[in-house]
């Protein structure tokens, strides 16, 4: 049996988008209550009955959440232009190196706007 598990994480952070026109509202410093979901896919182990322990997901992802939570995202290496698209890829690259089962990141910038990144 093959399944897809999705686990949600949240953080609060400030950012600004330096590459948009000067008059654009996102050029100004502002913050969000960000949310993202990691999607992992693979076979269910016959003995354990699961694909992966959710605690293992937390062990990989929580250090990244701690790096982002209540920080100015533009100061973080690789997030100098922290759009949803760039941030989704930033998360994906760091999680995928430790969790090969990762297939996607769904990154929510607001309650009605999100980006899904599935790797290159």
C-alpha positions in Angstrom: 0.0 0.0 0.0 1.3 3.5 -0.9 0.2 6.6 0.9 0.7 10.4 1.0 1.1 11.9 4.5 0.7 15.7 5.0 1.9 17.5 8.1 1.3 21.1 8.8 3.7 23.6 10.5 3.2 27.3 11.3 5.5 30.3 12.1 5.2 34.1 12.4 7.8 36.2 10.6 8.4 39.6 9.0 9.6 40.2 5.5 9.6 42.6 2.5 10.0 41.9 -1.2 12.9 44.0 -2.4 12.5 43.2 -6.1 8.9 44.5 -6.6 8.3 48.1 -7.7 8.9 50.8 -5.0 5.2 51.6 -4.7 4.1 48.0 -4.3 2.6 47.3 -0.8 4.8 44.2 -0.4 7.9 46.4 -0.7 7.2 47.7 2.8 8.1 45.7 5.9 5.2 43.6 7.0 4.5 40.2 8.7 2.4 37.1 8.2 1.2 34.1 10.1 2.8 31.6 7.7 1.7 28.0 7.4 3.2 25.2 5.3 2.5 21.6 4.7 5.0 18.9 3.9 3.9 16.0 1.7 5.7 12.7 1.9 4.9 9.6 -0.2 5.9 6.0 0.1 4.9 2.5 1.0 3.3 1.6 4.3 5.6 -0.7 6.4 3.8 -4.1 7.0 5.0 -4.3 10.5 4.5 -0.8 11.8 1.5 0.0 9.7 2.7 3.5 8.8 4.9 5.2 6.2 6.9 7.3 8.7 6.5 8.4 12.3 5.2 11.9 12.5 7.8 12.5 15.2 10.5 11.9 12.6 8.9 14.6 10.4 9.0 17.0 13.4 12.7 16.2 14.0 13.6 17.3 10.5 11.2 20.3 10.2 11.1 21.9 13.6 14.7 23.2 13.4 13.7 25.1 10.2 10.6 26.4 11.9 12.7 27.7 14.8 15.0 29.4 12.3 12.1 31.3 10.7 9.7 31.9 13.6 9.8 35.5 14.8 12.7 36.5 12.5 13.1 38.9 9.7 13.2 36.4 6.7 15.3 38.7 4.5 18.2 38.2 6.8 18.2 34.4 6.4 20.6 33.1 3.8 18.7 32.1 0.6 15.6 34.2 1.6 16.9 37.6 0.6 13.8 37.8 -1.6 11.3 35.7 0.4 8.4 35.3 -1.9 6.1 32.3 -1.4 7.8 30.6 -4.3 11.3 31.2 -3.0 10.4 30.2 0.5 8.6 27.0 -0.6 11.8 25.9 -2.5 14.0 26.9 0.4 12.0 24.6 2.7 11.8 21.8 0.1 15.6 21.8 -0.5 16.4 21.6 3.2 13.9 19.0 4.1 14.4 16.8 1.0 18.1 16.3 1.8 17.1 14.6 5.1 13.8 13.1 4.0 13.8 11.5 0.5 10.1 10.7 0.8 9.3 14.4 0.5 7.4 15.2 -2.8 5.9 18.7 -2.2 5.7 21.7 0.0 2.4 23.7 0.1 3.3 27.2 1.5 0.5 29.5 2.6 1.4 33.2 2.8 -2.2 34.2 3.7 -5.4 32.3 4.4 -6.3 32.4 0.7 -3.0 32.4 -1.1 -0.6 29.5 -1.4 2.2 28.0 -3.5 2.9 24.3 -4.1 6.5 23.4 -4.9 7.3 19.9 -6.1 11.0 20.1 -6.8 12.7 20.9 -10.1 
